[in-house]
Amino acid sequence: MDWQAISLSLRLAACTTLLLVAFGLPLAYWLANTRWRGKFFIEALVALPIVLPPTVLGFYVLMAIGPHSPLGRFYESLFGHRLPFTFQGLLLASVLYSLPFAVQPFTSALASVDRRMMEASWCLGVGRLGTFFRVALPLAWPGVLTGMVLSFTHTLGEFGVVLMIGGNLPGVTRTVSISIYDEVQSLNYAAANQTSLALLLFSFAALVVTYGLQRKFIQVWPTR
């Protein structure tokens, strides 16, 4: 079993999930509460990675962060090395690829929060930021947790985007999905089966724990 690839994938999935929580929650809160008629353009843009082939997304991300792009040149001028085929480039692509798996559950959960409770909080003098953390987020926590788990497990299984942006550099960009592919190409089915089974059991266990915690949360905070 390729523990180096497994460790890299877990680190990538954790970093991706943290970034999606940091940037996805504000976007989801805006989508859930805005009355702008054109918000469906943003919703379609967020959902695009679901229907777009991973290789297509990977290709355009590679062009966007390549050495001849403004972003690529800016990054290289700051850090002294190029963004493609690095962990940082892989992280950027992973955030874009898993964006809908976080934002859509976040948005649904935040939209289901009773607006009267938020308005009551505002009337009591609590600001919008305080209301978000004290009222909206606790009530929407089951959906937020679902988005986090989906983002984490989805990132673990990335292949096309990872291959386009990161390649296959051991210890740098070689994730568990690339490791499984290499083992199959080498006809080492036993090793591929071990890694695949470990990934399958981990993903299933994560989903079981998530749904179990959701039921417990709903029982503690019943909704009408």
C-alpha positions as YAML, in Angstrom:
chain: A
units: angstrom
residues:
- id: 1
  name: MET
  ca: [0.00, 0.00, 0.00]
- id: 2
  name: ASP
  ca: [1.33, 3.42, -1.00]
- id: 3
  name: TRP
  ca: [1.20, 5.25, 2.34]
- id: 4
  name: GLN
  ca: [2.98, 8.28, 0.89]
- id: 5
  name: ALA
  ca: [0.22, 8.77, -1.68]
- id: 6
  name: ILE
  ca: [-2.47, 8.17, 0.95]
- id: 7
  name: SER
  ca: [-0.88, 10.75, 3.28]
- id: 8
  name: LEU
  ca: [-0.67, 13.30, 0.45]
- id: 9
  name: SER
  ca: [-4.29, 12.72, -0.52]
- id: 10
  name: LEU
  ca: [-5.49, 13.15, 3.06]
- id: 11
  name: ARG
  ca: [-3.52, 16.38, 3.39]
- id: 12
  name: LEU
  ca: [-4.89, 17.64, 0.08]
- id: 13
  name: ALA
  ca: [-8.46, 16.75, 1.05]
- id: 14
  name: ALA
  ca: [-8.12, 18.43, 4.46]
- id: 15
  name: CYS
  ca: [-6.67, 21.64, 3.03]
- id: 16
  name: THR
  ca: [-9.30, 21.71, 0.28]
- id: 17
  name: THR
  ca: [-12.12, 21.27, 2.79]
- id: 18
  name: LEU
  ca: [-10.80, 24.06, 5.03]
- id: 19
  name: LEU
  ca: [-10.54, 26.46, 2.10]
- id: 20
  name: LEU
  ca: [-14.02, 25.55, 0.89]
- id: 21
  name: VAL
  ca: [-15.43, 26.24, 4.35]
- id: 22
  name: ALA
  ca: [-13.62, 29.59, 4.49]
- id: 23
  name: PHE
  ca: [-14.69, 30.76, 1.03]
- id: 24
  name: GLY
  ca: [-17.74, 28.59, 0.37]
- id: 25
  name: LEU
  ca: [-19.77, 29.53, 3.45]
- id: 26
  name: PRO
  ca: [-19.84, 33.30, 2.68]
- id: 27
  name: LEU
  ca: [-20.76, 32.52, -0.95]
- id: 28
  name: ALA
  ca: [-23.47, 30.09, 0.14]
- id: 29
  name: TYR
  ca: [-24.86, 32.58, 2.66]
- id: 30
  name: TRP
  ca: [-25.08, 35.21, -0.08]
- id: 31
  name: LEU
  ca: [-26.75, 32.80, -2.51]
- id: 32
  name: ALA
  ca: [-29.25, 31.75, 0.16]
- id: 33
  name: ASN
  ca: [-30.27, 35.31, 1.06]
- id: 34
  name: THR
  ca: [-29.74, 37.51, -1.99]
- id: 35
  name: ARG
  ca: [-32.70, 38.69, -4.05]
- id: 36
  name: TRP
  ca: [-30.60, 39.44, -7.11]
- id: 37
  name: ARG
  ca: [-32.36, 37.98, -10.13]
- id: 38
  name: GLY
  ca: [-29.12, 37.09, -11.87]
- id: 39
  name: LYS
  ca: [-27.86, 34.83, -9.10]
- id: 40
  name: PHE
  ca: [-28.62, 31.79, -11.27]
- id: 41
  name: PHE
  ca: [-25.51, 32.70, -13.30]
- id: 42
  name: ILE
  ca: [-23.40, 32.29, -10.17]
- id: 43
  name: GLU
  ca: [-25.24, 29.06, -9.27]
- id: 44
  name: ALA
  ca: [-24.57, 27.68, -12.76]
- id: 45
  name: LEU
  ca: [-20.91, 28.68, -12.52]
- id: 46
  name: VAL
  ca: [-20.56, 26.96, -9.14]
- id: 47
  name: ALA
  ca: [-22.24, 23.79, -10.44]
- id: 48
  name: LEU
  ca: [-20.19, 23.67, -13.65]
- id: 49
  name: PRO
  ca: [-17.54, 21.20, -12.34]
- id: 50
  name: ILE
  ca: [-20.30, 18.61, -11.80]
- id: 51
  name: VAL
  ca: [-21.08, 18.34, -15.52]
- id: 52
  name: LEU
  ca: [-17.72, 19.38, -16.94]
- id: 53
  name: PRO
  ca: [-15.27, 16.55, -17.73]
- id: 54
  name: PRO
  ca: [-12.37, 16.69, -15.22]
- id: 55
  name: THR
  ca: [-9.80, 16.79, -18.01]
- id: 56
  name: VAL
  ca: [-11.48, 19.86, -19.52]
- id: 57
  name: LEU
  ca: [-11.49, 21.64, -16.17]
- id: 58
  name: GLY
  ca: [-7.90, 20.57, -15.58]
- id: 59
  name: PHE
  ca: [-6.81, 21.83, -18.97]
- id: 60
  name: TYR
  ca: [-8.27, 25.29, -18.48]
- id: 61
  name: VAL
  ca: [-6.93, 25.56, -14.94]
- id: 62
  name: LEU
  ca: [-3.52, 24.56, -16.28]
- id: 63
  name: MET
  ca: [-3.74, 27.29, -18.91]
- id: 64
  name: ALA
  ca: [-4.87, 29.81, -16.29]
- id: 65
  name: ILE
  ca: [-1.96, 29.12, -13.92]
- id: 66
  name: GLY
  ca: [0.69, 28.30, -16.53]
- id: 67
  name: PRO
  ca: [3.94, 30.29, -16.89]
- id: 68
  name: HIS
  ca: [2.53, 32.34, -19.79]
- id: 69
  name: SER
  ca: [-0.62, 33.44, -17.95]
- id: 70
  name: PRO
  ca: [-0.83, 36.63, -15.84]
- id: 71
  name: LEU
  ca: [-1.65, 34.59, -12.72]
- id: 72
  name: GLY
  ca: [1.20, 32.18, -13.38]
- id: 73
  name: ARG
  ca: [3.73, 34.98, -13.90]
- id: 74
  name: PHE
  ca: [2.50, 36.80, -10.80]
- id: 75
  name: TYR
  ca: [2.81, 33.67, -8.65]
- id: 76
  name: GLU
  ca: [6.29, 32.92, -9.99]
- id: 77
  name: SER
  ca: [7.42, 36.48, -9.28]
- id: 78
  name: LEU
  ca: [6.26, 36.16, -5.66]
- id: 79
  name: PHE
  ca: [7.45, 32.66, -4.79]
- id: 80
  name: GLY
  ca: [10.18, 31.98, -7.32]
- id: 81
  name: HIS
  ca: [8.68, 28.82, -8.81]
- id: 82
  name: ARG
  ca: [5.82, 27.89, -11.09]
- id: 83
  name: LEU
  ca: [2.39, 26.84, -9.88]
- id: 84
  name: PRO
  ca: [1.69, 23.79, -12.11]
- id: 85
  name: PHE
  ca: [2.95, 20.40, -10.89]
- id: 86
  name: THR
  ca: [3.13, 21.59, -7.28]
- id: 87
  name: PHE
  ca: [0.98, 20.88, -4.24]
- id: 88
  name: GLN
  ca: [-0.25, 24.48, -4.29]
- id: 89
  name: GLY
  ca: [-1.43, 24.13, -7.89]
- id: 90
  name: LEU
  ca: [-3.08, 20.86, -7.02]
- id: 91
  name: LEU
  ca: [-4.84, 22.54, -4.10]
- id: 92
  name: LEU
  ca: [-6.19, 25.34, -6.28]
- id: 93
  name: ALA
  ca: [-7.56, 22.85, -8.81]
- id: 94
  name: SER
  ca: [-9.07, 20.71, -6.06]
- id: 95
  name: VAL
  ca: [-10.91, 23.69, -4.57]
- id: 96
  name: LEU
  ca: [-12.44, 24.51, -7.95]
- id: 97
  name: TYR
  ca: [-13.29, 20.88, -8.68]
- id: 98
  name: SER
  ca: [-14.98, 20.25, -5.31]
- id: 99
  name: LEU
  ca: [-16.65, 23.68, -5.07]
- id: 100
  name: PRO
  ca: [-20.21, 22.55, -5.88]
- id: 101
  name: PHE
  ca: [-20.02, 19.64, -3.43]
- id: 102
  name: ALA
  ca: [-19.53, 22.18, -0.64]
- id: 103
  name: VAL
  ca: [-21.46, 25.25, -1.76]
- id: 104
  name: GLN
  ca: [-24.68, 23.49, -2.78]
- id: 105
  name: PRO
  ca: [-25.23, 21.71, 0.59]
- id: 106
  name: PHE
  ca: [-24.16, 24.89, 2.40]
- id: 107
  name: THR
  ca: [-26.67, 26.96, 0.43]
- id: 108
  name: SER
  ca: [-29.56, 24.52, 0.93]
- id: 109
  name: ALA
  ca: [-28.90, 24.36, 4.66]
- id: 110
  name: LEU
  ca: [-28.64, 28.13, 5.09]
- id: 111
  name: ALA
  ca: [-31.74, 28.73, 2.95]
- id: 112
  name: SER
  ca: [-33.76, 26.43, 5.23]
- id: 113
  name: VAL
  ca: [-33.05, 28.56, 8.32]
- id: 114
  name: ASP
  ca: [-36.18, 30.39, 9.46]
- id: 115
  name: ARG
  ca: [-35.60, 34.01, 8.50]
- id: 116
  name: ARG
  ca: [-37.80, 35.18, 11.38]
- id: 117
  name: MET
  ca: [-35.21, 33.89, 13.85]
- id: 118
  name: MET
  ca: [-32.51, 35.87, 12.08]
- id: 119
  name: GLU
  ca: [-34.67, 38.99, 12.03]
- id: 120
  name: ALA
  ca: [-35.35, 38.54, 15.75]
- id: 121
  name: SER
  ca: [-31.62, 38.42, 16.35]
- id: 122
  name: TRP
  ca: [-31.14, 41.64, 14.38]
- id: 123
  name: CYS
  ca: [-33.93, 43.31, 16.38]
- id: 124
  name: LEU
  ca: [-32.10, 42.35, 19.59]
- id: 125
  name: GLY
  ca: [-29.10, 44.30, 18.37]
- id: 126
  name: VAL
  ca: [-26.93, 41.44, 17.12]
- id: 127
  name: GLY
  ca: [-25.10, 42.30, 13.91]
- id: 128
  name: ARG
  ca: [-25.22, 40.27, 10.73]
- id: 129
  name: LEU
  ca: [-21.92, 38.55, 11.42]
- id: 130
  name: GLY
  ca: [-22.95, 37.67, 14.97]
- id: 131
  name: THR
  ca: [-26.34, 36.44, 13.76]
- id: 132
  name: PHE
  ca: [-24.62, 34.21, 11.23]
- id: 133
  name: PHE
  ca: [-22.44, 32.52, 13.85]
- id: 134
  name: ARG
  ca: [-25.02, 32.43, 16.66]
- id: 135
  name: VAL
  ca: [-28.20, 31.60, 14.72]
- id: 136
  name: ALA
  ca: [-27.74, 30.64, 11.06]
- id: 137
  name: LEU
  ca: [-24.67, 28.44, 11.32]
- id: 138
  name: PRO
  ca: [-25.83, 26.31, 14.31]
- id: 139
  name: LEU
  ca: [-29.22, 25.68, 12.67]
- id: 140
  name: ALA
  ca: [-27.60, 24.89, 9.31]
- id: 141
  name: TRP
  ca: [-24.85, 22.72, 10.80]
- id: 142
  name: PRO
  ca: [-26.13, 19.34, 9.43]
- id: 143
  name: GLY
  ca: [-25.96, 20.67, 5.87]
- id: 144
  name: VAL
  ca: [-22.59, 22.30, 6.49]
- id: 145
  name: LEU
  ca: [-21.23, 19.03, 7.85]
- id: 146
  name: THR
  ca: [-22.56, 17.20, 4.79]
- id: 147
  name: GLY
  ca: [-20.82, 19.65, 2.48]
- id: 148
  name: MET
  ca: [-17.55, 19.25, 4.35]
- id: 149
  name: VAL
  ca: [-17.63, 15.46, 4.19]
- id: 150
  name: LEU
  ca: [-18.64, 15.43, 0.53]
- id: 151
  name: SER
  ca: [-15.82, 17.83, -0.30]
- id: 152
  name: PHE
  ca: [-13.28, 15.76, 1.63]
- id: 153
  name: THR
  ca: [-14.27, 12.41, 0.14]
- id: 154
  name: HIS
  ca: [-14.66, 13.85, -3.36]
- id: 155
  name: THR
  ca: [-11.15, 15.29, -3.22]
- id: 156
  name: LEU
  ca: [-9.77, 11.90, -2.17]
- id: 157
  name: GLY
  ca: [-11.09, 10.36, -5.39]
- id: 158
  name: GLU
  ca: [-9.86, 12.99, -7.84]
- id: 159
  name: PHE
  ca: [-8.07, 11.67, -10.90]
- id: 160
  name: GLY
  ca: [-8.46, 13.69, -14.10]
- id: 161
  name: VAL
  ca: [-7.86, 17.11, -12.59]
- id: 162
  name: VAL
  ca: [-5.00, 15.78, -10.46]
- id: 163
  name: LEU
  ca: [-3.30, 14.23, -13.47]
- id: 164
  name: MET
  ca: [-3.64, 17.40, -15.57]
- id: 165
  name: ILE
  ca: [-2.41, 19.83, -12.93]
- id: 166
  name: GLY
  ca: [-0.07, 17.79, -10.78]
- id: 167
  name: GLY
  ca: [1.17, 14.95, -12.92]
- id: 168
  name: ASN
  ca: [2.71, 12.03, -11.05]
- id: 169
  name: LEU
  ca: [5.49, 13.30, -8.79]
- id: 170
  name: PRO
  ca: [5.98, 10.99, -5.75]
- id: 171
  name: GLY
  ca: [5.63, 12.87, -2.49]
- id: 172
  name: VAL
  ca: [4.57, 16.06, -4.27]
- id: 173
  name: THR
  ca: [1.52, 15.45, -6.48]
- id: 174
  name: ARG
  ca: [1.08, 11.69, -6.61]
- id: 175
  name: THR
  ca: [-2.27, 11.09, -4.94]
- id: 176
  name: VAL
  ca: [-3.92, 7.82, -4.03]
- id: 177
  name: SER
  ca: [-5.99, 7.71, -7.23]
- id: 178
  name: ILE
  ca: [-2.84, 8.09, -9.34]
- id: 179
  name: SER
  ca: [-1.17, 5.38, -7.25]
- id: 180
  name: ILE
  ca: [-4.06, 2.97, -7.89]
- id: 181
  name: TYR
  ca: [-3.91, 3.73, -11.62]
- id: 182
  name: ASP
  ca: [-0.15, 3.05, -11.69]
- id: 183
  name: GLU
  ca: [-0.61, -0.26, -9.91]
- id: 184
  name: VAL
  ca: [-3.27, -1.35, -12.39]
- id: 185
  name: GLN
  ca: [-1.06, -0.30, -15.30]
- id: 186
  name: SER
  ca: [1.71, -2.45, -13.79]
- id: 187
  name: LEU
  ca: [-0.76, -5.37, -13.47]
- id: 188
  name: ASN
  ca: [-0.21, -5.28, -9.70]
- id: 189
  name: TYR
  ca: [-3.86, -5.90, -8.92]
- id: 190
  name: ALA
  ca: [-3.23, -7.01, -5.34]
- id: 191
  name: ALA
  ca: [-1.70, -3.67, -4.35]
- id: 192
  name: ALA
  ca: [-4.39, -1.77, -6.27]
- id: 193
  name: ASN
  ca: [-7.07, -3.77, -4.48]
- id: 194
  name: GLN
  ca: [-5.59, -3.05, -1.05]
- id: 195
  name: THR
  ca: [-5.47, 0.71, -1.63]
- id: 196
  name: SER
  ca: [-8.89, 0.79, -3.29]
- id: 197
  name: LEU
  ca: [-10.44, -1.20, -0.44]
- id: 198
  name: ALA
  ca: [-8.93, 1.13, 2.16]
- id: 199
  name: LEU
  ca: [-10.29, 4.15, 0.29]
- id: 200
  name: LEU
  ca: [-13.71, 2.52, -0.06]
- id: 201
  name: LEU
  ca: [-13.96, 1.69, 3.64]
- id: 202
  name: PHE
  ca: [-12.78, 5.15, 4.69]
- id: 203
  name: SER
  ca: [-15.29, 6.92, 2.44]
- id: 204
  name: PHE
  ca: [-18.13, 4.69, 3.62]
- id: 205
  name: ALA
  ca: [-17.21, 5.19, 7.27]
- id: 206
  name: ALA
  ca: [-17.07, 8.97, 6.80]
- id: 207
  name: LEU
  ca: [-20.56, 9.00, 5.30]
- id: 208
  name: VAL
  ca: [-21.96, 6.74, 8.01]
- id: 209
  name: VAL
  ca: [-20.57, 8.98, 10.76]
- id: 210
  name: THR
  ca: [-21.88, 12.09, 8.99]
- id: 211
  name: TYR
  ca: [-25.44, 10.80, 8.64]
- id: 212
  name: GLY
  ca: [-25.36, 9.49, 12.19]
- id: 213
  name: LEU
  ca: [-24.31, 12.88, 13.55]
- id: 214
  name: GLN
  ca: [-26.99, 14.58, 11.46]
- id: 215
  name: ARG
  ca: [-29.72, 12.44, 13.00]
- id: 216
  name: LYS
  ca: [-28.39, 13.10, 16.49]
- id: 217
  name: PHE
  ca: [-28.22, 16.85, 15.79]
- id: 218
  name: ILE
  ca: [-31.78, 16.94, 14.45]
- id: 219
  name: GLN
  ca: [-33.04, 15.10, 17.54]
- id: 220
  name: VAL
  ca: [-31.36, 17.63, 19.81]
- id: 221
  name: TRP
  ca: [-32.58, 20.60, 17.75]
- id: 222
  name: PRO
  ca: [-36.00, 19.52, 16.42]
- id: 223
  name: THR
  ca: [-37.42, 21.51, 13.53]
- id: 224
  name: ARG
  ca: [-41.03, 22.21, 12.76]
...
